[in-house]
Amino acid sequence: TAPVAAGLPALVSSSPTSGSTLEDAPAKVSVTFSRSLIDTSSLSVTFGDNVVNLGSVIFSSDGKTMEVGINAGEKGTYRVVYTACSDKNSCNINAFEFDYARPTNSVKEPARKVM
């Protein structure tokens, strides 16, 4: 992510993290910022052209974290887009990606003895 201008909410952490590759499908995405956010802030997750959010964005009690449930059923790259506003004129609009590499459930055959 790009540097954030002074006074804007800066991304402190996220789950999943930017650039990560997951073997287990995440049930939610959360982003935490350096400042409390106002309710016009938003969070969405897409896979290709499809929004995979499940329900509304939930804000933490301190207002610094946004969370949304997702349906990450497909293997591939997911894009998280956020608009984090501490007031109506101070918004950090940015995005990051993570990969879901659903593991294959292949069973390895035992090695065969060669005679």
Secondary structure, DSSP 8 states (H G I E B T S, - for coil): -----TTS--EEEEES-TT-EESS--SEEEEEESS---TT-EEEEEETTEE-EEEEEEE-TTS-EEEEEE---SSEEEEEEEEEEEETTEEEEEEEEEEE---------------
